[in-house]
Every structure is written in structure tokens, then in C-alpha cells.
Amino acid sequence: MKRTHHCNELRPAHIGQTVTLSGWVHSRRDLGGLIFIDIRDREGRTQTVFDPSDLAKELFDQAASLRSECVVSITGKVRQRPAGTNNAKIPTGEVEVMATALEVLNMAEVLPFPVDDPEVSSKVNEELRLKYRYLDLRRPEMARNLRLRSKVANATRGYMEEQGFLEVETPILFKSTPEGAREFIVPNRREPGTVYALPQSPQQFKQMLMVAGVERYYQLARCFRDEDQRADRQLEFTQLDLEMSFIEREDIYALIEGLLKRVWKIALNVDVPTPFKRISFEEALNRYGIDKPDTRFGMELVDFTEEFKASAFKVFSGQIANGGVVKALNAKGMAGATQGQIETMTEYAKSFGAKGLAYIKVENGEWKSPIVKFFNDAEKQALIAKLKIVEGDLILFAADQWLNACEILGKIRLYCADVLKGQGKLTIPADQFSFLWVIEFPLLGFDREQNRWYSSHHPFTAPVAADIPLLKSDPKKVRGQHYDIVVNGVELGGGSIRIHQPAVQKTIFEELLQIPPDLVQARFGYMLEAFKYGAPPHGGIALGFDRLIAILCNTPSIRDVIAFPKTAKGTCLMTDSPGMVEPKQLRDLHLELRVKQPPPTPPKA
């Protein structure tokens, strides 16, 4: 019984035809002596009807014995559904198949959770869903996610080919480069004591491809980082990785804007306006308190350093005297914040080292706060004018060093937005996408504990040409040619124009990052040597492909768009990995475990 059509194909034009459908029993209903079986495959589902007056008893009884998720083939004749029974929720809802034959390809036991009822299955514990991931992926919404992922991957490849890029695969077994995130190490059996590392990104290889004259490279690259898991992180993930020669930042902006415009049109039929807005790192922190701002709503941070530098409120004036700033935001409509909500925001402030959180509730014509008594009329008027304060507002302050003050209010701003959305006071349309480029990042940051500079992006990022003379004399003022692409508060990816002059790269490694010369040679010597043989100016970017798909699928977790993801603990519940290794494998790798492995489970009798 070879199938003739998929389960989302039949329409009124097929009425009268004899067809064979194959798939899973989505549901079975016994009504008025008839059995209705919805059969489902990857494409959709179709209703079939088993009428005892037209079928042998054995065949009818076989249909009656089926349960959800049995695998079957059904042959029958397509007919118009009786008047009043059409199902407008499915594309095949105008027709049904009067069954004449049934083949049971595989019976199914009772499932650990239903896959045919979205309201029920969506509430199933995630660990159970991940343990039975092959069942979870049968759910139409999960199948839709995988289909959209494939569609976007194909669109991406098509776009990159049109733009003259070559798809090149780079190695998965690399060497350790511990400057970045924690790596996964692979012991080398052939040379005891040496290891490979799984790549955190193809960064160094793609730069070598530019030296090799490839000029335009891309791949959907698998990357690995042994870091703590979150909703938007996995131990292994996919990124759209690309690099171009003989370009400037404007070329990257135009390329990525064109790609995202096409992807949003193909995936969601949404026309994304271009060019995207651009703001500097400093402006993003000053206005939104974060370098990946969600600009779909206001509630921007406002600076009051000048107004409070001589304030009688010593918490503010004291911070300003010590080189700090005072910033505030107006959470409009949140004057009724509960004590629990205030405590949550206070904990956010404390997590950045602040001693507490100053705030004012504007209720019943009063400013309710113990700090108001310290403010003079000019300070109050400045608050009213710059924050547009009215009844029902909640004013929140941060007095700290600039970065800390921005980040405290940035975290609180997002929390307030979630609260206001939950109360229906802030509405953000689901189809609103606010893209922007964040640019002009500082090239370096300073680690006070280790008393040394570190790369704010990675050590291959080129400084802005005009700032190169400041590298040795005033590193903190050096801007990097680094750029992040952000949408709705999510960082889709980042990249930079790279250093292609060996002398500049050596200065960054040795003099600013203080990597010893012998270590530079061991880790990056091949790259510095390659640059001596004619490295073109080049730059690139990497987009988090899983995050991109999660946004398109409107899901907060990238686990929902990855076929077989890991849990927050980094485990695969379906395959029960990671697992133990045999002693012989350890001997072959010249390894010995300090942790004792449990004895092997005896085979079942």
C-alpha cells in the first residue's frame, strides 16, 4: 500500500479518486457506529471514515482497536464531507476519505504524554519532553519549528551564494585557545599528553581563508562552549559564520541587513525596513542600560549627575564627588508596585554591588519616599521636567560609577517592562521587530582584580584607525571596529573588522593583553606568520542561528528550535549522555580517572 498523497494534500479537486495515505493515528473517534480516524504525517492531517456497512467486520474491528500514534496506511475514496461537518482549522477540512483498506504498520503503546492536544502537551514537564524527544517532535508546533529552521537555512545559503560567498567547512578538532569561554577537550591517543579542543568558533580558520584568497567565506558552523546553560545557550550550537576581504564596516551592515530582510520576508512575510538604526555602545548604555537594548518601548534612563552634584542627599552627591553618576528612569504606571516587586528590584541593584535602591512613588498627589525630604525645589523641578512625572509614576534611581549605574537601571528597566506587560499597561505587538546596530565598542576593558587589559570582543578585532596611536599611551580611549546586530533586546550576533597587520596584532597580544611572547608563538604563531605573506584587510560576523530561529518561532528558549538539545545541566535525557567510558578506552588515551566509575549494570536476564 504505497502512499499516493501526503496528509495535507487532498482538496475538493481530488473527490472521487482512490488514494492511499500513510502516517500516524492522530486521533480516533467512535460516533454513531462510524469510526473517524485522523491520520497525520509531516505535512498535516486528513480525516478518514470507517463505515461498518461497507467494510468486513475484521477490518472494522482492526480500525476500532487502534490508539493514538499507531502507524498505518489507509486506502479509500475521497468524498465531500457531509454538510455542516467541514473543519476550517485544517486545509483538508472540506473532504474525507472513505476507507476501503487498512494496513497497521506498527502498533503504539500508550504515550507518556499526548501529542495531539496542544493545550495539554505544551504543559508537559520539559524534562519528560526531552526524555521522549522523538515524541515531542511529533507535535505540530515542534515540527513547524524544524520546518522553519530548514527553510531559513536554505534561504540563507541561497542569499550567500548570490552574494558570491563560498561555503567552506572548517575543522571541528582544533587546539586549545583558553582566552575565551571554557572549552571541550578531546584527548589525543596518537600523542599522549596532547589534546584537541572543539572550536568555540571558526574565527582563526576563517581569517586564514582570507589570507588564502577565498575572499568571501561562510558556513553554518557547529560550535562548542563548555559554559553554564541558559534559555539562549547550549553546549553545542550553530552559527552563521562569514568573513569578507577588502571591505569596511558599511559592507557588513549592508550584507546582513539584506540577509535579515529576506529571512523575515520568507519566514514571516514581514517587510523589515532598512537600513537599521545605529547607536554607539556608550549611547546604548546611557539610554537603555544595556548593550543589546530593546527599543520597542521607552522608559529610557536619564542622567541627573549635574543636578545632584551639590545635593543635600549625600548618597547622590557623595557618589558624584567620587567620580560616579546619578541616573533615573520613570516606570510609568508602576506607583502601585508591591513590596515584593520593590524587593526584587532592590536585589537586582545589590547584585551589582549597590547598597540598596532609591525610589519615589507618585501616588495621591504625593511623592512617597524617605529621600524626597533631602531634595530642594530645583532638584524636584529637574526631575519633573526631564522625567515627565505624573500621578501613578514610579521613579527609580542608581547612584554609582557610570557602568554600574547604567547596568543597574538597565536590568530594572527590563523587569518593569515585564511587570507592565503582565498588567496590560505596556503592549508590544508580536510582529514588531526593532533592529539596530550597536557600534563603537571600547577595544579593551580593564580587569581591576588581575590588573590587566582584556579584549572586549576578541584579540583579533581591529582598532579604529584614528585610535591606533593611543594603543600604548591611552588604551581605554581606543575604540574597536566591532559591531553587534540586535533585535528586540536579543543579540543576534557580532563581528568586527580584523587586524591584518602582524605588528599591530603582536602589540595587542604582548603589550596590551600581556600574553608572554612564547605563549603568543605557541598559540598564534602560525597566524602572525601568515599575515607576513600578504593578508588582505578583512572582517566578518557570526549570527547565532538558533537564537535567530527562536525569534522567528516566537519562543523564549532555543531548546524549542533544536532537534536534540541538552538540558540546563548539559545532559541529553533521551540518550542518557554524557556517559561512562570503558577502562580500555582510558588506557588507549593514557588517562586515569580520579573519580571512580560505578560498576557496569549487569545485563537483563
N, C-alpha and C positions, 0 to 999 in steps of 0.2 A: 504494500500500500504506500507507494511513493507519493509524497505530498505534491499537490498541484499548485497551491496558493499558500501564502502566509496568512496569519490570523488577523491581519489588519487590511486585507486586500479586497474582500468581497463587497460589492456595491449592487444597486438595482440592475446594473447592466449585466450582471452575472446570473440573474434569475433564470432558472431552467437548466443551468449547467450542472453536471455532476462533478464534484470536487472532492479532494482529499486534503484534510488539514492534520498537521501533527504538532503536538505541543504538550503542555501541562494542563491538568484539570484545574481551572481557576476557581470554579465553584460548581456545585451540583444542587439542583432544587427539584423536589418531587411535588408537582402541582396537578391536582385533578386527574391523576392517572398517567400524566405525561412526566417524563424526566427531561429537565433542561440542564445541559452541561455547557458552561462557558469554557472554551478551550483557548489557551494563551500560549503565544510564543514571544520571541524577542520584539516583534513588531506591534503586537496588540492582541485583541481577543475577538472571538466570534461566538455567537450563541448557536448551539446545536440542540435538536429536539429528537427524543426517542419516544415513538408512539407505539404502545404495545399492540395496537390493532394492525400495524404494518410490519411488525418485526417478530422473529422467532422468540419464544419465551427465553431460551438460553441467552440470546443476545441482549434482550431487555434486562434480564436478571444480572448479566455481567455489567451493564451500564449502572444498574442500581447499586452495585457493590463498590463502585468507585468512590474514592475520597479525594479531597483536595491534594493536588501536586502529583497524582499518578500521571505517568507519561503514556499518551495514547495517540493513535491515529484514527480519525473518523472520516468515513466516506458517506456522502449523501448528496441530495439535490438542493440547490439554492432556491429559496422562495421568499416572497414578500412577507414580512411579519404581519400578523392579523391587525386590523385597525385598532388603534389606541395602545398598541404594545411597543411602539418604536422606542428605542433608547438613544436619546440625543447626546448622551455623555460619551458614546464611543462612535468612531467613524463607520463601523459596520452595523450600526444600530437600526438600519432600515430593513435588514434581511436576516435570515436564519437558515441553517442547514438541516433538512430533514434526514436524519441518519438512516443509512441502509447497511452499514458495516462498521465494526469497531474492532480494533486491534489494541490490546493492552501491551505496551512495550515495557513497562516497568511499574510495579505497584509501589506506593509510597506509604511509609509508616506515618503515624500522627506526628506532625511537626512540633518542634519545641516552641514555636510562635507562629502566628498566622502571617501569611504574605499577601493575602488577598484583600485585607481591610486596612487602608492607610491610617485611619484614626487609631486602630489598635496597634498595628505593627510599629508605628512611629513612637509609641510609648514604651516599647520593649527596652529593657536594660541594655545599654550599649555593649557590655561585656558578653552578654548572651548573643547579641547580633554578630559580634566579631568572632565568637567561637564557631558559629554556624554561618560564616560569611557567605558561603555559596548559596545559602537560602536567602540571606539578607539581600544579595544582589539580584534575586528574582523579583523583588518588589519593584513595581513600575517606576517609582521615583528614583531608585538607585540605578536601574537600567537606563533611565533618562540621563542621569549624570555621566555614566560611562559613554553613552552615545554622544553627548555634547562634547565631552573631552576629546573623543576621536575626531569629531567634526572640526573642533578648533585646532587640533594638531595638524590636520590635513590643510586647513586654511592657512595656518602659519607656514607650513612647508611651501605651499603654493606661492605665498607672498614673498618669502625669502628667495625662492628660485627666480621670481620675476625681477627682484632687485639685484640679481647677479651673484648671489651667495652660493658657496659650495658647502654641502653638508659633509662634515668630516668627523669621524669618530675618534675620540682621544682615549688614552689608556685608562683603565679602571685601577690597575695596580701601579701605584706611584711611590714616591718616597715621602718620608715624614717631613712636614713643614709646620712645626708646632707654634708658629706665631699666631695662628688663627684659632678656631674652635678646636675642641678635643677631637682627636682622630680615631678611626678604627685601624688597628694594626693587624697585619697579616704576616705571621712568621714565615721565613724562607727556608724550606727544607734543604735546598741545594747549598746554602752557605750559612752554616749555623751561626746564630748571633745577629744576623741581619734580618730586617723586616721590610715589607712593603707597607704602604698606607693607602687606604681607599681615599680618593680625591674629595676634598671639600668643594672644589670647583675645578674646571679645566683651565684656570687662569694662566698658568705658566705655559701650558701647551698651546693655547690659542695665541699667545704672544709669539711663540716660536713659529707658528704658522704664518704670522705676519712677516717675520724675518725670512721665512721660506718663500715669500712672494705669492701666497694664496690670495691675499688682498681682502677677500670677503668670505668669512667662515661663519657657519652656525651649526648647532646641533641641539636636539632635545636631550640634554645631558643628565645622566643619573649621578647624583652627588650624595655624599655621606658625611654626617656630623654627629659625633657622639656627645650630644648635649641634652639637657632636660627637655622633655616633651611638653608641648602646649597644643592648643587647638589648631594653631597655624604652623606647627613644626612637627617633622618626622625625622627619624634617624636616617632614612633614605628618602630622597625626594627628587623631583625633576625640575630642571630649569631650562628655559630657552636661553641659550648661551650664544653670543655672537661677538665678532671682532671685525674691524674695518681698518684699512690702511689709507693714508693720505686724506684724512678727514679732520674736521673740527667738531666742537660740541653741537653746533647747529645741525650738522648732518645726522647725528644720532637722534636729536629731537625730532627731526622730520621723519626719519625712518620709523621710529617707534610710534609716533602719532598716527602715521599711515597704517601701521600694523593693527593697532588697537581700534582704530576707526573701522577697519574691515572686520575684525573679530567680533566687535559688538554688533555690527550690522548682520553678520551671518548667524551669530548665536542668538541674539535677542531682537533683531530687526530694529535696533536703536541707532539713530544717526548721532554720532558723537561729534560735536563741533571742534574744529581745530583752527589755529594752534592752541595748545594748552597754556594755561596761565603759568607763570614762573615767579617764584619768590625765593629769596635768599634764605639760607639756614638761620641767620640772625633774625630776619623778619618773621619766619615761621615760629621761632621760639618766643619772640616778643609778643606776637599777636595770639598765638594758639597754645604756647607752652609745650610744643612737641614738634619734632622734625618730620612728622608724617601727619599733617593736620587734616581733620575732617572739616571741610569748608562749606558743607551743606547747611550749616546753621551758624549763627553769630556767636554771642556770648564770648566776645574777644577780651583778652587781657588788656588792661590799661595801666600805664606807668604813672605813679604818683611820687616818684623819688624827689622831684623838685619841690612839690607842695609840702612834703612832710620832713624835709631835712632839718627844720628847726622846731619840730613838733614837741609839744609837752608830753606826748606819748613816747616814752623813752625806748620802747621796743622798736618803734619805727625809726626815730631819729638816731638811735644808737647803731642800728644796722647800717644806716646810710653813712654815718661817720666812719664806719669800718669798711667802707667801700661797697656796701651792699645796695639793694634797691628795694622799693616798696611797689608792689603790683596788686591790682584788684580786678575782680570780674563781677558782673551783675547777673546772677541766676534769676532771671525774671519769672515771677510766679511761684518762687520756692520759699517765700517767707514762712509758710506753714511746715517747713521741714521738721520731721520728727527728731527726737533726741537720738534715736538710733542712726538716722541719716547723718546728723551732725557728727556723731562719734565715728562713723565710717570715714567721713571726710577728714576728720582730725587725725585718724590713723594714717591716712594717705600722707598728710603733712609730716607726721612723725617719721614715716618710713624714709623720708628724705633728710632726716636729721633735725627738723624743726621741733621746737618745744611744745607747740600747740597750734591752734588755728583761730585767728581773729575773724569775727563776722558781725554783721549787723542785720537784724530782721526789721523790715519796714512794715509794721502792722498797726492798724487802727490809728493812723496818723502819727505814730511814734517811731523813733529809731531805737530798737531794743538791743542794747549791747553794753557791757561794762566799760568798753573802750571809748564810747561816744563822749563821755564827760571830759576826756582829755583833748578833744578837738575844738579848735576855735572856729569862728564863723567862716573865715576864709577857707579853711580846710573842708568844712562841710559844704560850702558852695562849690568848691572844686569837685568834690565827689558827685554832687547833684548834676553839675554841668557835664562832666566827662563820662559819667556812667548812666545819665538819663534816668535817675532814680525816681520811681513812683511807688504808690501803695502796692504791697504784695511782693516786693523785690527782696532778694537775699544777697547781700554784698559780702564777698569773701576776699580775704587779704593774704598776701605772702610777703614777709619781710626777711630777706636772706641775700646771699650772694646771687648774682644775676641768673646763672644757670639753674640753681636750686629753686629760686623763686618762680621762674618760668615753669619748671617741671612740676612743682607742687600744684600750681593752679591749672596746668595742662591736664594733670590726672583728675583733678576735681571737676574741671570743665566737662570731661567726658562722662564722669559719674552723674553730674547734674543733668546732662542731656539724656542719659538713660532713664533717670527718675522722671523727667518731664515727659518723655515719650510714653512711659508707662502710665502717666496720669492723663495722657491725651492733650497735653499743653504744648507739645512740640511734635509736629508732623513732618516726616521726611518721606516723600514718595519713593516707592520701591524701585521705580525706573529712573531715579535721579542719580547721575554719576558725575561726580566732581573731580576731574583730573587736574593735576598740576605737577610741574617740575619743581623740586627743591634743589637749589644750586648754591654755589659759593660756600661750600662747607670749609671749615678750617682744615688745612692739610694734616695738622698734628694736634694731638691732645697731650696733656701733661698729667702723669701719674704721680701724685704727691707722695704716696707710700713708697714707691720704688725710685722716686726722684729721677724720672727719665721721661722722654717723649715717646709717644706711641702713635702709630698711624690711625687716623680717624676712619679711614676706609681700608686700604691695604697699602703696603710699601711700594707698589708699582704705580700709584697714582701720581700724575704729573702736577707740579705746582703751576699756578697761573704764571705765565711767562714774566709778567711785570714784577712778580714777588720773588723770583729766584734769588736776587741779590740779598734778600732778607733771611735766607735759609740758615745761615750761620749766625747772623747778628741779632735777629728778632724772629725766631721760628713761629711764635704764637700769632703773628700777623700774616703768615703765609696762607693764602687760600689755595685749595686744591681744585683741580678741574674734575670734580666729582659731581654727579647728579643722581637724584633719586626720582623715580616716577611713582606718584601716589594717587590713589583713587579712594574717595570716601573714608579717609583715615587709615587706609591699608597701604603699606609699602609694597608695590608690585615688583620692584626691582631697583637695582642701582648699578652704576658703572662709572667710568671715568676715561679721560684721555690718559694714556700711559706715558711713563718715562721711556724714551728710546735712546737717550744719550748715556753711555756707560759711566761717564764721570759723575753725572747727576745722580744716577741710581746708586753708585758706590758711596756718594756723600750721604744719601738718605740712610742706607744700610748702616754704615760705620760711624759717622759723626753724629747723626741725629738720633737714630734708633739704638745706637751703641751696641750693635752686634759685632763681636770680635771678628777681625779680618779672616782668621782661619775658618770660623763658622760661616761667614759670608761665602767664602770659597767653596766650602763643603756643600752648602745648600743651594747657592745661586751662581756658582762659578760658571756653569755652562751658559747661563743666561747673559752674564756680563761679557763672556767671550763672544756669544752670538751677536751681541749688539755692536761689536767691533767690526763686523763684516757687512755692515750696511743695513741697519734696522730702519725701516720707514717710520714716520710719525703714525701712530695708530691709537685706537681707542675702541671701547666696546661697552657692553652692558649685559646683565643677566636678569631675566624676569622669572619670578617664581611661578612656574606653570601650574602647580597645584593650587596656589593662592588665587591665581587668575581664574581657574575653573570654579573654585569655591564661590567667588564673587558672582560669576555668571549664573551659577546654580542657586544663588541666594541662600547659602548655608554657611554657618559660622565656623565649621570645622572642616579642615582639608581631609580628614578621615572619610568624609562622605563622598569624596571625589577620587579616592584612590582605591583600586580594586581590593588590595590586601594590605591594609595599613597595620601599623603597630599600635599598641596601647600606650597610655601615658608612661608606663614602666618600660616601654621598649620591647614588649613581647608580642608574639603572634599567637593568639589564643587558639586559632584554628589548627595550626601545625605544632603547637606547643614548643615554639622555639623562642630564645636560644636553648640549646640542649647540651648534654654532656658529650665528651669525646672518649673514644676508646684509648686505653693505655698505649697501644701500639702506635696510634696516631701521634700521641705526645712524644713517644720515643723517636719517631721519624723526624719530628720537628725539633728535637733536642730540648724539649720543655719538660718542666716538672711543676705540678700544681702545689701550692701551699694549702689550698682548700681541698679537703677530702671530698671525693665524689661519692654519692650514695651507691650502694651495690646495685647491679643491674636487676631490673624487675624480672622474676622468673617467668618463663613462657606459660601461657594458659594451658591447662590440661585439655 
